[in-house]
Amino acid sequence: MKLPRFLKKYFWDVEFPRLDSKKDSSYITARILEYGDVKAIRWLFRALPKGKIKEVVRKSRQFSPKSINFWSLFFNIKPNQIECLRRSYQKTQKSHWPH
């Protein structure tokens, strides 16, 4: 499936035409959940099964604390089941970015 053009603004750091909706689905999902507007989120929920989206929320480390807290509440996922909320990841993140 080809990605709609209106999603291009969320992928400023990659060549949009080269994104593969199947191969890059986790990356695309995380990016839309983090930065997407209502239109993009609606598209995502129509394009992917809810279980796949929840799996990205659990495993991706691309989320800001604000976004991951929202999506964990939205999907009713416990914080200890989410990779980027685990203590060891948060320590690693701070050691790379001291500010």
Backbone as a chain_set.jsonl record, in Angstrom:
{"seq": "MKLPRFLKKYFWDVEFPRLDSKKDSSYITARILEYGDVKAIRWLFRALPKGKIKEVVRKSRQFSPKSINFWSLFFNIKPNQIECLRRSYQKTQKSHWPH", "coords": {"N": [[0.838, -1.182, 0.0], [0.541, 2.179, -0.822], [1.706, 5.12, 0.762], [-0.312, 7.888, 1.773], [-0.026, 11.203, 0.397], [-0.41, 13.323, 2.2], [0.828, 12.559, 4.526], [3.493, 13.004, 4.258], [4.757, 15.222, 5.519], [5.427, 14.358, 8.051], [7.644, 12.851, 7.833], [10.199, 14.046, 7.488], [12.88, 13.486, 7.58], [13.583, 11.361, 5.991], [13.548, 9.742, 2.746], [10.581, 10.114, 1.47], [9.122, 8.791, -0.701], [10.4, 6.344, -0.743], [9.648, 4.943, 1.49], [8.327, 1.982, 2.749], [5.242, 0.67, 3.257], [4.731, -1.792, 4.454], [7.232, -2.987, 5.205], [8.374, -0.91, 6.707], [6.516, -0.435, 8.69], [6.413, -0.288, 11.543], [8.083, 1.89, 12.129], [6.734, 3.924, 10.715], [4.273, 3.905, 12.052], [5.018, 4.615, 14.719], [6.043, 7.186, 14.256], [3.791, 8.566, 13.309], [2.085, 8.323, 15.515], [3.522, 9.826, 17.335], [3.845, 12.422, 16.162], [1.659, 12.969, 14.553], [-1.394, 14.484, 13.272], [-4.985, 14.723, 13.769], [-6.129, 13.754, 11.388], [-4.055, 12.15, 10.333], [-3.786, 10.242, 12.378], [-6.308, 9.038, 12.278], [-6.15, 7.898, 9.72], [-4.093, 6.036, 10.197], [-5.317, 4.288, 12.077], [-7.259, 3.182, 10.467], [-5.7, 1.921, 8.571], [-4.07, 0.021, 9.831], [-4.216, -2.899, 11.96], [-5.547, -2.732, 15.289], [-4.105, -4.198, 17.205], [-1.487, -4.321, 16.134], [-0.735, -1.641, 16.248], [-0.781, -1.237, 19.026], [1.31, -2.934, 19.727], [3.506, -1.581, 18.677], [3.445, 0.672, 20.338], [4.151, -0.552, 22.735], [6.784, -1.488, 22.18], [8.392, 0.394, 20.771], [10.954, 2.876, 20.929], [10.842, 5.487, 20.348], [9.229, 7.451, 21.355], [8.144, 10.453, 22.998], [8.017, 11.327, 26.509], [5.498, 12.483, 27.114], [3.839, 11.731, 24.928], [3.981, 8.891, 25.056], [2.838, 8.371, 27.511], [0.222, 9.245, 27.038], [-0.601, 7.441, 24.95], [-0.291, 4.991, 26.246], [-2.283, 5.141, 28.199], [-4.505, 5.428, 26.517], [-4.559, 2.948, 25.169], [-4.709, 1.33, 27.334], [-2.395, 0.129, 28.51], [-0.077, -1.189, 30.718], [2.492, 0.658, 32.402], [4.884, -0.798, 32.954], [5.021, -2.535, 30.859], [5.941, -1.228, 28.703], [8.553, -0.4, 26.639], [10.037, 2.118, 26.446], [9.488, 3.307, 28.844], [10.748, 1.93, 30.754], [13.065, 1.749, 33.398], [15.861, 1.26, 32.898], [16.156, 2.018, 30.213], [15.565, 4.741, 30.362], [17.713, 5.69, 31.878], [19.828, 5.183, 30.104], [19.14, 6.872, 28.015], [19.445, 9.411, 29.189], [22.194, 9.4, 29.648], [23.229, 9.66, 27.111], [22.223, 12.086, 26.309], [22.951, 14.667, 27.984], [21.628, 17.008, 28.665]], "CA": [[0.0, 0.0, 0.0], [1.282, 3.439, -0.909], [1.34, 6.091, 1.805], [-0.909, 9.119, 1.24], [0.873, 12.368, 0.35], [-0.562, 14.216, 3.348], [1.698, 12.086, 5.608], [4.888, 13.345, 3.958], [5.313, 16.208, 6.452], [5.887, 13.688, 9.273], [8.836, 12.069, 7.507], [11.117, 15.044, 6.949], [14.27, 13.024, 7.644], [13.764, 10.213, 5.098], [12.974, 9.915, 1.413], [9.198, 9.659, 1.615], [8.701, 7.79, -1.693], [11.064, 5.052, -0.495], [9.051, 4.259, 2.638], [7.519, 0.813, 2.417], [4.225, 0.592, 4.308], [4.823, -3.084, 5.159], [8.557, -3.149, 5.799], [8.633, 0.178, 7.646], [5.255, -0.145, 9.389], [6.649, 0.119, 12.939], [8.619, 3.251, 12.087], [5.653, 4.804, 10.277], [3.297, 3.958, 13.139], [5.569, 5.403, 15.825], [6.169, 8.583, 13.834], [2.455, 9.161, 13.253], [1.584, 8.442, 16.886], [4.271, 10.885, 18.019], [3.727, 13.75, 15.565], [0.508, 13.083, 13.671], [-2.61, 15.205, 13.625], [-6.171, 13.857, 13.816], [-6.278, 13.103, 10.081], [-3.034, 11.105, 10.232], [-4.126, 9.187, 13.338], [-7.459, 8.311, 11.705], [-5.642, 7.062, 8.627], [-3.345, 4.935, 10.8], [-6.244, 3.343, 12.686], [-7.938, 2.47, 9.382], [-4.719, 1.175, 7.779], [-3.444, -1.068, 10.59], [-5.007, -3.469, 13.057], [-5.295, -2.147, 16.605], [-3.059, -4.984, 17.862], [-0.186, -3.908, 15.595], [-0.447, -0.309, 16.79], [-0.458, -1.435, 20.443], [2.637, -3.552, 19.794], [4.476, -0.489, 18.455], [3.46, 1.461, 21.571], [4.903, -1.322, 23.738], [8.182, -1.782, 21.853], [9.163, 1.485, 20.185], [11.657, 3.779, 21.846], [10.848, 6.78, 19.667], [8.2, 8.323, 21.909], [8.414, 11.391, 24.087], [7.263, 10.925, 27.711], [4.116, 12.946, 27.016], [3.127, 10.882, 23.968], [3.873, 7.503, 25.503], [1.852, 8.335, 28.59], [-1.103, 9.33, 26.423], [-0.942, 6.209, 24.245], [-0.439, 3.883, 27.201], [-3.622, 5.289, 28.765], [-5.468, 5.196, 25.443], [-4.633, 1.507, 24.906], [-4.758, 0.633, 28.617], [-1.178, -0.679, 28.642], [0.629, -0.873, 31.963], [3.81, 1.253, 32.145], [5.98, -1.779, 32.988], [4.995, -3.276, 29.601], [6.366, -0.312, 27.642], [10.023, -0.315, 26.595], [10.648, 3.429, 26.698], [9.227, 3.731, 30.222], [11.559, 1.12, 31.669], [14.118, 2.526, 34.063], [17.158, 1.108, 32.247], [16.146, 2.825, 28.997], [15.605, 6.15, 30.733], [19.089, 5.995, 32.276], [20.625, 5.2, 28.884], [18.778, 8.07, 27.282], [20.056, 10.564, 29.843], [23.643, 9.384, 29.504], [23.548, 10.132, 25.771], [21.803, 13.475, 26.194], [23.094, 15.177, 29.347], [20.851, 18.246, 28.884]], "C": [[0.886, 1.249, 0.0], [0.78, 4.4, 0.159], [0.737, 7.339, 1.173], [0.054, 10.302, 1.34], [0.767, 13.252, 1.588], [0.284, 13.769, 4.543], [3.152, 12.514, 5.427], [5.518, 14.284, 4.984], [5.828, 15.578, 7.743], [7.177, 12.909, 9.059], [9.872, 12.957, 6.82], [12.554, 14.531, 6.849], [14.559, 11.813, 6.76], [13.193, 10.552, 3.728], [11.587, 9.287, 1.426], [8.796, 8.61, 0.574], [9.308, 6.4, -1.457], [10.503, 4.299, 0.712], [8.151, 3.137, 2.143], [6.528, 0.591, 3.555], [4.249, -0.734, 5.067], [6.148, -3.217, 5.902], [8.833, -2.125, 6.893], [7.428, 0.497, 8.53], [5.464, 0.29, 10.845], [7.159, 1.553, 13.016], [7.516, 4.255, 11.728], [4.638, 4.99, 11.398], [3.792, 4.841, 14.28], [5.636, 6.886, 15.465], [4.801, 9.27, 13.808], [1.872, 9.312, 14.652], [2.272, 9.579, 17.637], [3.928, 12.278, 17.478], [2.426, 14.001, 14.796], [-0.638, 13.925, 14.202], [-3.783, 14.219, 13.577], [-6.339, 13.089, 12.505], [-5.293, 11.938, 9.931], [-3.344, 9.934, 11.168], [-5.302, 8.365, 12.82], [-7.021, 7.389, 10.575], [-4.935, 5.828, 9.192], [-4.28, 3.869, 11.372], [-7.087, 2.601, 11.645], [-6.975, 1.536, 8.644], [-4.15, -0.04, 8.505], [-4.386, -1.622, 11.646], [-4.589, -2.859, 14.398], [-4.162, -2.878, 17.335], [-1.662, -4.604, 17.41], [0.224, -2.549, 16.158], [-0.056, -0.415, 18.26], [0.941, -2.03, 20.611], [3.734, -2.508, 19.585], [4.574, 0.376, 19.704], [4.284, 0.747, 22.639], [6.406, -1.352, 23.451], [9.018, -0.612, 21.347], [9.81, 2.345, 21.268], [11.717, 5.191, 21.275], [9.892, 7.791, 20.279], [8.725, 9.275, 22.972], [7.622, 10.917, 25.304], [5.785, 11.313, 27.644], [3.287, 12.042, 26.087], [2.936, 9.468, 24.488], [2.897, 7.383, 26.662], [0.434, 8.403, 28.037], [-1.488, 7.997, 25.795], [-1.051, 5.016, 25.185], [-1.805, 3.944, 27.88], [-4.7, 4.978, 27.726], [-5.674, 3.694, 25.208], [-4.702, 0.661, 26.18], [-3.597, -0.368, 28.764], [-0.456, -0.24, 29.907], [2.025, -0.333, 31.647], [4.961, 0.242, 32.145], [6.019, -2.651, 31.731], [5.513, -2.441, 28.424], [7.871, -0.085, 27.738], [10.571, 1.049, 27.001], [10.307, 3.99, 28.074], [10.021, 2.918, 31.239], [12.747, 1.927, 32.16], [15.457, 2.441, 33.33], [17.237, 1.932, 30.966], [16.256, 4.305, 29.329], [17.003, 6.561, 31.179], [19.989, 6.099, 31.055], [20.375, 6.479, 28.11], [19.441, 9.306, 27.892], [21.568, 10.583, 29.676], [24.073, 9.857, 28.115], [23.239, 11.611, 25.6], [21.831, 14.098, 27.584], [22.265, 16.431, 29.64], [19.391, 17.981, 28.915]], "O": [[1.86, 1.335, 0.747], [-0.419, 4.483, 0.425], [1.224, 7.804, 0.141], [0.855, 10.379, 2.271], [1.754, 13.869, 1.987], [0.442, 14.537, 5.491], [3.953, 12.395, 6.354], [6.704, 14.151, 5.288], [6.598, 16.214, 8.464], [7.738, 12.365, 10.01], [10.349, 12.657, 5.726], [13.358, 15.093, 6.104], [15.674, 11.293, 6.78], [12.452, 11.522, 3.572], [11.45, 8.064, 1.396], [8.175, 7.613, 0.943], [8.771, 5.398, -1.93], [10.849, 3.138, 0.93], [7.33, 3.32, 1.244], [6.933, 0.351, 4.692], [3.823, -0.783, 6.221], [6.17, -3.525, 7.094], [9.463, -2.449, 7.9], [7.337, 1.602, 9.065], [4.743, 1.166, 11.325], [6.722, 2.333, 13.862], [7.386, 5.301, 12.362], [4.196, 6.108, 11.661], [3.066, 5.715, 14.752], [5.317, 7.742, 16.291], [4.669, 10.417, 14.235], [1.231, 10.321, 14.949], [1.655, 10.223, 18.486], [3.742, 13.213, 18.257], [2.135, 15.14, 14.432], [-0.829, 14.061, 15.41], [-3.586, 13.022, 13.369], [-6.657, 11.9, 12.52], [-5.665, 10.866, 9.455], [-3.181, 8.773, 10.792], [-5.294, 7.138, 12.912], [-7.464, 6.245, 10.485], [-5.153, 4.711, 8.722], [-4.055, 2.676, 11.17], [-7.577, 1.505, 11.917], [-7.383, 0.485, 8.15], [-3.787, -1.027, 7.866], [-5.246, -0.909, 12.164], [-3.424, -2.519, 14.603], [-3.349, -2.244, 18.008], [-0.74, -4.567, 18.225], [1.386, -2.335, 16.503], [0.89, 0.239, 18.699], [1.667, -1.665, 21.535], [4.771, -2.552, 20.247], [5.672, 0.773, 20.093], [5.037, 1.39, 23.37], [7.214, -1.254, 24.375], [10.241, -0.63, 21.485], [9.277, 2.509, 22.366], [12.557, 5.994, 21.681], [9.763, 8.898, 19.756], [9.629, 8.943, 23.739], [6.65, 10.178, 25.151], [4.921, 10.548, 28.073], [2.173, 11.643, 26.429], [1.846, 8.907, 24.374], [2.197, 6.377, 26.773], [-0.456, 7.697, 28.513], [-2.569, 7.473, 26.064], [-1.845, 4.111, 24.929], [-2.422, 2.905, 28.114], [-5.698, 4.329, 28.041], [-6.804, 3.225, 25.067], [-4.747, -0.568, 26.116], [-3.797, -1.537, 29.094], [-0.251, 0.953, 30.13], [2.674, -0.816, 30.719], [5.923, 0.418, 31.399], [6.957, -3.428, 31.555], [5.518, -2.905, 27.284], [8.39, 0.357, 28.763], [11.484, 1.122, 27.823], [10.799, 5.06, 28.433], [9.97, 3.187, 32.439], [13.35, 2.693, 31.408], [16.124, 3.461, 33.159], [18.291, 2.491, 30.664], [16.967, 5.043, 28.647], [17.435, 7.675, 30.886], [20.823, 7.001, 30.973], [21.312, 7.096, 27.604], [19.945, 10.158, 27.161], [22.167, 11.653, 29.574], [25.169, 10.397, 27.959], [23.91, 12.309, 24.839], [20.825, 14.058, 28.294], [22.219, 16.866, 30.791], [18.599, 18.907, 29.088]]}, "num_chains": 1, "name": "protein.A"}
